[in-house]
């Protein structure tokens, strides 16, 4: 004590400051784990679709993980895929997911699972919306008339992105964690909301790492859901009966068929050097861990076009990867008149069923995937989840 008191007062102040910072960091990291929602429901604080459904499954029991933005968690039903093929899968998705986040996703997946296959939905590689979509007019007419400006950030995160809820009359910007647009006249954001929006929307590896490491910023409002057991449970102990899918039964037709696949996409159909480097990291990570990487594009009249499809096709050829584009060839039975929830931007459950059924056949026939080896108890749980999904969720 005497030795400490003999130190220069400035050094003592510095030491106190360092101790305080260390204590703050430790507390921040601990609370970040505690604040993460456990069930993926709005009642538990899951305000937006930040799905890590694979964490809630028995270790090394998931064969396939789907990664992407809202396109993927609207288009694939893992419980239906299991019912048709016996292959276990889960979805790791969030609204407006960026390619820079995917390596972190894969590393987190490997902490809980040892998947044989990762399916990357390719819309997260690009930005830009198709001309005419927001105005509800033909994309070809809009492109010819230069009516709309392609290249605005895609509105992939609607306020309906909580599983099972029909879209409300609020704006697409009302997804929790995303800054509302100026047109909404929303109240001024506090510092937590600003940080949350920055971390969710930033397209950089640094911001993606912060978003992953410190979820307290994202979930700070979850203090109201905390219980004593929350601090006693290991991080990530939650269970998604839908395995990360967000379903919708609403129908809003897209009236222009596959016209959007005649669009070139311009500069927004090209991948920057930064994006290519990010993809290389994804490929290397899968390769080192013996994971087969498959590229997938689900139907999306809002953001997809021939130019983007051609770019991904070339990328798949370069890396010798399997690529399925359901915009070039729509799934059997798919109909834009009945299978979209919001006029061509996302799929409803009918559309997801068509995609899942077609992909199931491709996984078993093309990729020769076989049923996952599970215990009797694990098989029973998947059967229960399937029944729960169809009884309680799909009306």
C-alpha positions in Angstrom: 0.0 0.0 0.0 2.8 2.4 0.9 4.5 1.6 -2.4 1.3 2.4 -4.3 0.9 5.7 -2.4 4.4 6.6 -3.2 3.7 6.5 -6.9 3.2 9.7 -8.9 -0.5 10.8 -8.6 -0.8 10.8 -12.3 0.4 7.2 -12.5 -2.2 6.2 -9.9 -4.9 7.9 -11.9 -3.8 6.1 -15.0 -3.9 2.8 -13.2 -7.4 3.4 -11.9 -8.5 4.4 -15.4 -7.1 1.2 -16.8 -8.7 -1.0 -14.1 -12.1 0.8 -14.8 -11.8 0.1 -18.5 -10.9 -3.5 -18.0 -13.9 -3.9 -15.6 -16.2 -2.2 -18.1 -15.1 -4.5 -21.0 -15.5 -7.6 -18.9 -19.0 -6.5 -17.8 -19.9 -5.5 -21.4 -18.9 -8.9 -22.8 -20.8 -10.7 -20.1 -23.9 -8.7 -20.6 -23.7 -9.1 -24.3 -24.1 -12.9 -23.9 -27.0 -12.5 -21.4 -28.9 -10.0 -23.5 -29.1 -12.2 -26.6 -32.7 -13.6 -27.1 -33.1 -17.2 -26.3 -36.2 -18.3 -28.3 -36.2 -16.1 -31.4 -39.6 -14.7 -30.5 -40.7 -11.1 -30.1 -41.8 -11.9 -26.6 -38.2 -12.8 -25.8 -36.9 -9.6 -27.4 -36.0 -10.9 -30.9 -37.0 -7.7 -32.6 -35.5 -8.6 -36.0 -34.5 -11.7 -37.7 -31.0 -12.2 -36.4 -31.2 -16.0 -36.6 -28.6 -18.3 -35.2 -30.9 -21.3 -35.2 -28.0 -23.8 -35.4 -27.1 -22.9 -31.8 -30.2 -24.4 -30.5 -29.7 -27.8 -32.1 -27.6 -30.6 -30.6 -23.9 -30.2 -31.3 -22.8 -31.5 -34.7 -26.4 -32.5 -35.7 -26.8 -30.0 -38.6 -25.6 -31.1 -42.0 -26.5 -27.9 -44.0 -26.6 -24.2 -43.0 -28.2 -21.5 -45.2 -26.6 -18.1 -45.0 -28.0 -14.9 -46.4 -30.3 -11.9 -46.0 -34.1 -11.9 -45.7 -34.3 -13.6 -49.1 -33.0 -16.9 -47.7 -35.1 -17.0 -44.5 -38.2 -16.3 -46.5 -37.5 -19.0 -49.1 -36.3 -22.1 -47.3 -38.2 -24.2 -44.8 -35.7 -26.5 -43.0 -38.4 -28.6 -41.3 -40.0 -29.3 -44.7 -36.6 -30.1 -46.2 -36.0 -32.6 -43.4 -39.5 -34.1 -43.9 -38.8 -34.6 -47.6 -35.1 -35.8 -47.4 -34.1 -36.5 -43.8 -31.4 -33.8 -44.2 -31.0 -31.5 -41.2 -30.5 -27.8 -41.8 -30.8 -24.4 -40.2 -30.8 -20.8 -41.4 -28.3 -18.1 -40.4 -29.8 -14.9 -41.7 -30.6 -11.3 -41.0 -32.1 -8.4 -42.9 -29.6 -6.7 -45.2 -26.9 -9.2 -44.3 -23.6 -8.1 -45.9 -21.0 -10.4 -47.5 -18.4 -9.2 -45.0 -20.3 -10.8 -42.2 -20.3 -14.3 -43.6 -16.8 -15.4 -42.4 -17.9 -14.5 -38.9 -21.1 -16.5 -39.4 -19.1 -19.5 -40.5 -16.7 -19.3 -37.6 -19.7 -19.1 -35.2 -21.4 -22.0 -36.9 -18.3 -24.2 -36.4 -18.4 -23.5 -32.7 -21.7 -25.4 -32.5 -22.0 -27.6 -35.7 -19.8 -29.4 -38.2 -21.8 -28.9 -41.4 -21.0 -30.8 -44.6 -22.6 -28.0 -46.7 -23.0 -24.3 -46.5 -25.5 -22.7 -48.9 -24.8 -19.0 -49.5 -27.7 -17.0 -50.9 -26.0 -14.6 -53.4 -28.2 -11.5 -53.0 -26.0 -10.4 -50.1 -23.1 -9.9 -52.6 -24.8 -7.0 -54.3 -26.7 -3.7 -53.8 -29.2 -2.0 -56.1 -32.8 -2.5 -56.9 -34.4 -3.0 -60.3 -36.0 0.0 -62.1 -39.7 0.4 -61.8 -40.2 -2.0 -58.8 -41.0 0.6 -56.2 -43.4 2.3 -58.7 -45.1 -1.0 -59.6 -44.4 -0.7 -63.3 -42.8 -3.0 -65.8 -39.0 -3.1 -65.3 -38.4 -3.1 -69.0 -40.6 0.0 -69.5 -39.0 1.7 -66.5 -35.5 1.0 -67.8 -36.4 2.3 -71.2 -38.0 5.4 -69.8 -35.3 5.8 -67.1 -38.2 6.1 -64.5 -36.4 4.7 -61.5 -32.9 4.9 -60.3 -31.4 1.5 -59.8 -28.7 1.3 -57.2 -30.5 2.4 -54.0 -29.9 0.0 -51.1 -32.4 -2.9 -51.4 -35.3 -2.8 -48.9 -34.8 -6.4 -47.9 -35.8 -5.9 -44.3 -39.5 -5.3 -43.9 -41.3 -4.8 -40.7 -42.9 -8.2 -41.3 -39.6 -9.9 -40.8 -40.8 -11.4 -37.5 -41.9 -14.9 -38.2 -45.6 -15.2 -38.7 -46.6 -11.6 -38.8 -48.3 -10.0 -41.8 -46.7 -6.7 -42.9 -48.1 -3.8 -41.0 -48.9 -0.4 -42.5 -45.7 1.0 -41.1 -42.7 1.6 -43.4 -40.0 -1.0 -44.3 -37.7 1.0 -42.1 -39.5 0.0 -39.0 -37.5 -3.2 -38.6 -35.9 -3.1 -35.2 -32.3 -2.1 -35.3 -32.5 -0.1 -38.5 -32.7 3.6 -38.8 -36.1 4.8 -40.0 -36.1 6.8 -43.2 -36.6 10.5 -43.0 -40.1 10.1 -44.4 -41.3 8.4 -41.3 -41.0 11.4 -39.1 -39.6 9.1 -36.4 -38.3 10.6 -33.1 -34.6 11.4 -32.9 -32.5 8.3 -32.2 -30.5 7.9 -29.0 -26.9 6.9 -29.0 -27.8 3.1 -28.7 -30.1 3.3 -31.6 -27.5 5.1 -33.7 -24.9 2.5 -32.9 -27.3 -0.3 -33.6 -28.2 1.1 -37.0 -24.5 1.7 -37.8 -23.5 -1.9 -36.8 -26.3 -3.5 -38.7 -26.0 -1.5 -41.9 -22.2 -1.0 -42.1 -20.6 -3.1 -44.9 -17.1 -3.6 -43.5 -15.4 -6.5 -41.8 -14.6 -4.3 -38.8 -18.3 -3.3 -38.2 -19.4 -6.9 -38.8 -16.9 -8.1 -36.2 -18.2 -5.6 -33.7 -21.8 -6.6 -34.4 -20.9 -10.2 -33.7 -18.7 -9.7 -30.7 -20.9 -7.1 -28.8 -24.6 -7.8 -29.4 -25.4 -5.7 -26.3 -25.7 -2.7 -28.6 -28.2 -4.5 -30.7 -30.2 -6.0 -27.9 -29.9 -3.4 -25.1 -33.7 -3.1 -24.9 -33.9 -6.7 -23.7 -33.3 -5.7 -20.1 -37.1 -6.1 -19.7 -36.8 -9.8 -20.6 -33.9 -10.7 -18.2 -34.4 -13.3 -15.5 -32.0 -14.9 -13.1 -31.9 -18.0 -15.3 -30.8 -15.8 -18.1 -27.4 -15.3 -16.5 -27.2 -19.0 -15.6 -27.8 -20.3 -19.1 -25.0 -20.8 -21.5 -24.9 -18.3 -24.3 -27.1 -19.2 -27.2 -29.3 -21.8 -25.5 -32.5 -21.3 -27.5 -34.5 -23.4 -29.8 -36.2 -22.5 -33.1 -38.9 -24.9 -34.1 -38.8 -23.3 -37.5 -35.0 -23.5 -37.6 -34.6 -19.8 -38.6 -37.3 -19.5 -41.3 -39.6 -16.5 -41.3 -42.9 -17.5 -42.9 -45.8 -15.4 -44.3 -49.2 -16.4 -45.7 -50.0 -13.0 -47.2 -50.2 -12.8 -51.0 -49.3 -9.8 -53.1 -48.7 -10.7 -56.8 -45.9 -9.6 -59.0 -47.5 -9.0 -62.4 -44.5 -8.8 -64.7 -43.3 -12.4 -64.7 -39.5 -12.8 -65.4 -39.1 -9.5 -67.2 -36.5 -8.5 -64.6 -34.2 -11.2 -65.9 -33.7 -9.3 -69.1 -32.1 -6.4 -67.2 -28.3 -5.9 -67.3 -28.0 -4.4 -63.8 -25.2 -2.1 -64.9 -22.5 -1.4 -62.4 -24.6 -2.9 -59.6 -24.2 -6.3 -61.3 -20.4 -6.2 -60.8 -18.4 -7.3 -57.8 -15.8 -4.9 -56.4 -12.3 -6.1 -55.4 -13.3 -5.8 -51.8 -16.3 -8.1 -52.4 -14.1 -10.6 -54.3 -11.6 -10.6 -51.4 -14.5 -11.3 -49.0 -15.7 -14.2 -51.1 -12.2 -15.6 -51.2 -12.1 -15.6 -47.4 -15.5 -17.5 -47.4 -14.2 -20.0 -49.9 -10.9 -20.5 -48.0 -12.7 -21.0 -44.7 -15.0 -23.6 -46.1 -12.2 -25.4 -47.9 -10.0 -25.5 -44.7 -12.9 -27.1 -42.8 -14.0 -29.6 -45.4 -17.3 -27.8 -46.1 -18.9 -27.9 -49.5 -19.9 -24.4 -50.6 -23.0 -24.1 -52.7 -24.3 -20.8 -54.2 -28.1 -20.2 -54.4 -30.3 -17.4 -55.7 -33.9 -17.5 -54.7 -36.7 -15.7 -56.8 -36.5 -12.0 -56.3 -38.0 -9.5 -58.8 -36.9 -6.6 -56.7 -33.1 -7.0 -56.7 -32.1 -9.8 -59.1 -31.4 -9.5 -62.8 -29.5 -11.2 -65.6 -26.3 -9.2 -65.0 -26.0 -10.3 -61.4 -26.8 -13.9 -62.4 -24.1 -13.8 -65.0 -21.6 -12.5 -62.5 -22.3 -15.2 -60.0 -22.2 -17.8 -62.7 -18.7 -16.7 -63.7 -17.7 -16.8 -60.0 -19.0 -20.3 -59.5 -17.1 -21.4 -62.6 -13.9 -19.9 -61.3 -14.2 -21.7 -58.0 -15.8 -24.9 -59.4 -18.9 -24.4 -57.3 -22.5 -25.6 -57.8 -24.8 -22.7 -58.4 -28.6 -22.7 -58.5 -30.4 -19.6 -59.8 -34.2 -19.9 -59.3 -34.7 -16.7 -61.3 -33.3 -18.2 -64.5 -35.5 -21.3 -64.0 -38.3 -20.8 -61.5 -39.1 -23.9 -59.3 -41.7 -26.3 -60.5 -45.1 -25.0 -59.5 -43.9 -21.5 -58.6 -46.2 -18.6 -59.7 -45.4 -14.9 -59.2 -49.2 -14.4 -59.0 -49.5 -16.3 -55.8 -46.1 -17.0 -54.3 -44.9 -13.5 -53.1 -45.8 -11.8 -49.9 -44.9 -8.3 -51.1 -45.2 -8.0 -54.8 -42.0 -9.7 -55.8 -39.5 -8.8 -53.1 -39.9 -11.8 -50.8 -41.6 -15.1 -51.0 -44.6 -16.2 -48.9 -44.9 -19.8 -47.6 -46.3 -21.1 -50.9 -43.3 -19.8 -52.7 -40.9 -21.1 -50.0 -42.6 -24.5 -50.3 -41.9 -24.6 -54.1 -38.3 -23.6 -53.6 -37.7 -26.0 -50.8 -39.2 -28.9 -52.7 -37.2 -28.3 -55.8 -34.0 -27.7 -53.8 -34.6 -30.9 -51.9 -34.5 -32.9 -55.1 -31.3 -31.1 -56.2 -29.5 -31.8 -52.9 -30.3 -35.5 -53.1 -30.0 -36.1 -56.8 -27.3 -33.6 -57.9 -25.2 -33.4 -54.8 -26.0 -37.0 -53.6 -26.7 -35.8 -50.1 -28.1 -38.5 -47.8 -30.2 -38.3 -44.6 -28.5 -37.0 -41.5 -27.4 -39.6 -38.9 -29.4 -38.8 -35.8 -30.3 -40.5 -32.6 -33.9 -41.6 -32.0 -34.5 -38.7 -29.7 -33.2 -36.2 -32.2 -35.4 -37.6 -35.0 -38.4 -37.3 -32.7 -37.6 -33.7 -31.9 -37.4 -32.9 -35.6 -40.8 -34.6 -36.1 -42.2 -32.5 -33.2 -40.8 -29.3 -34.7 -42.3 -30.2 -38.1 -45.7 -30.8 -36.6 -45.5 -27.7 -34.4 -44.6 -25.6 -37.5 -47.5 -26.9 -39.5 -50.1 -26.8 -36.7 -49.1 -23.6 -34.9 -47.4 -21.6 -37.6 -48.7 -22.5 -41.0 -52.5 -21.9 -40.9 
